[in-house]
Amino acid sequence: ADKPLDVVGDIRTSTGILFGSDTAAANTLDDYEEGTYAAVISGATSGTFNMDSNDTLAYTKIGRVVTVQGYIGVSSGSVSGNVRVTLPFTPTAFVDDAEYNFSSLMIQNTGNTNSGQKYLFLTGDAYGHFYKVEDNGTAGYMHNNDMDSAFQIAVSFTYISG
């Protein structure tokens, strides 16, 4: 049997780490990154909210899998259209709606009654779109008239990047 290799210091590879005996590129881990980014909340038609001092979300990217978490706030401004937040990496656009990802979204102090469940709806673009399912079962994107000019959101979600 092979003995484990003891390594002291960094291990660096230019092509990635291959798992198992299958040499297909899909079995190679070739990316790892941790970081933060300044999130931007905007309207799909126009406008960008002004962020307060809590404007940074953290992410970890392992291969194509991205996990984002944090708490951010809007201090003022207005937008037009569906409300959305930027992502650190664009989600993969799969076939047959497989890219759809509904991640829980905590949103508070919107100035309106937004009953039911709130989600970030991730599709094949560079945004998480605010989405809600009302207590009566109706569902749709959250618009500028669903919130005032100051609110906060908290997120923790995972998706597959391109």
Buried (B, 14 or more C-beta within 10 A) or exposed (E): EEEEEEEEEEEEEEEBEBEEEEEEEEEBEEEEEEEEBEBBBBBBEEBBBEBEEBBBBBBBBEBBEBBBEBEBBBBEBBBBBBBBBBBBBBBBEEEEEEBEBEBEBEBEEBEEEBEEBBBBBBBEBBBBBBBBBEEEEEEEBBBBEBBBBBBBBBBBBBBBBE
